[in-house]
Each structure stands twice: as structure tokens, then as C-alpha cells.
Amino acid sequence: MTSLPEGFRALVIGSSGGIGSAVSEALRQDGRCAEIATLSRSEDALDITDEASVRDAAAQLEGEFHLIFCATGALTIDGVGPEKALKQLHPDAMMKQFALNALGPALILKHFATKMVKRERGLIAFLSARVGSIGDNHLGGWISYRASKAALNQIIRTASIEFARTHSQSVLAALHPGTVATSLSEDYSSGRKRFRPEESAAKMLAVLDGLQPEQSGNFFAYDGSSIEW
């Protein structure tokens, strides 16, 4: 991460997942990264859908960070996968998608944005998904997951406007990691090329490294291309 200061500090939330662990390892291999903190549900009992859990986790971290990478999210929750048709829509399943994929990141922003450096370059990234793009939706289906990721994108866009007032050198970004060989995509990627987690992590970190403050609040793919809302 050559755009960040020598000795930068990083935080990865969702570090026990396939992409989160790959991002964590990539940062550990970065000689410019002086310290990396990690948080996850399995290792730290962090529940991003519970504000008290998020607030307490943030309160336990000392100092400021130059990079926060939130790699949380799910496509299948409690055994319920994406809908193929309207008749499969279930209110409880839809609310769980919104809780994890939209509310959770919003709470992360609320309680962790204050941990970012103010007078140096800073980067905050959230895993989104191309299927959350309204303009790029040509196939239909997956209503709950698509809508929750579209909501996430709006949260990031809105937060970036407020964040720019106090962190003029920082960038907030929604990132599409590509189709990655993790448990999330295993049942839904037949016939599609899948990146290894470490490949996706390296590509996304490279994209982040090149973003400028005027690009904050936007939606990018792993190859650096912009994705329409």
C-alpha cells in the first residue's frame, strides 16, 4: 500500500472469512504496514448486527488506523439462499440479509469511522457485489441479496459525503471482489471463473491504493473499473 504512510496501521473486520483472511495476510506481508488488528465473529464474538457488540469492539481498540477493510457479508443465511422468483421471498430471510449486509456495515461506519486518521491519507473499504448494482441488473432474481447490497452502496455513498468534511484525505469505497473461491459462492458459481481469495485480495488492495479523495463514495470492481449504481 504505497499510498499510505510508512508504518501505517490497518484493521480488518471479518478477518476469519475467506476474503477477510486473505486481506489480512496480504497486509501482514506488506513491509510498510506496522500493525494489523483483526476482528471477527468466530474469534472475537463480534456481531455486526448488534450495536452494543460493535460499540464495545471499537472501544477496545486504541489509536488510529490508516486502513479499515470490512470483509463481512453473506449470501446464504441460516440455510436460506437467494430467491429465484418472487414467490420464494420470505420476510424473515430478507430482514436477515439487510441486517448483515446493510445494517452491520452502517454500524461499523458509525463506531469505527472515528478511529480513522484525520490529517493523513486513510482508506475504508466494504465488500459489496456487482449484483447490488441496479443499473447492471439484467437477470433478476436474488431480490433480498441484491437489495441489501444496493442499500450498502447507498450507505457508503451517503457516509462518504459526511466523512469528507472531517477527513479530507480519506476515501470510502464499495468493492466488488469478483467471484471468489469461498463458501459464499460455492453453490452459485458453476461455469464461472473464480479467483483464489489471495488473488481477489491483492486486486482490491491495489484498487484502493490508487483511489483519490475525489473518488470517495463510489463503487469499484476488483479491476479498478467503476460499477454503475
TACOR-V121991 format. One record per run of one state. SS is the DSSP state (H for helix, E for strand, C for the rest). FROM is the first residue (numbers start at 1). TO is the last residue. If there is no record, write none. Layout:
BEGIN
ss,from,to
SS,FROM,TO
SS,FROM,TO
END
This chain:
BEGIN
ss,from,to
C,1,7
E,8,13
C,14,17
H,18,28
C,29,32
E,33,39
C,40,40
H,41,44
C,45,50
H,51,59
C,60,64
E,65,65
C,66,66
E,67,70
C,71,76
E,77,77
C,78,79
E,80,80
C,81,85
H,86,88
C,89,90
H,91,115
E,116,116
C,117,121
E,122,128
C,129,129
H,130,132
C,133,142
H,143,164
C,165,169
E,170,176
C,177,179
E,180,180
C,181,194
E,195,195
C,196,196
H,197,210
C,211,212
H,213,215
C,216,217
E,218,221
C,222,225
E,226,226
C,227,229
END
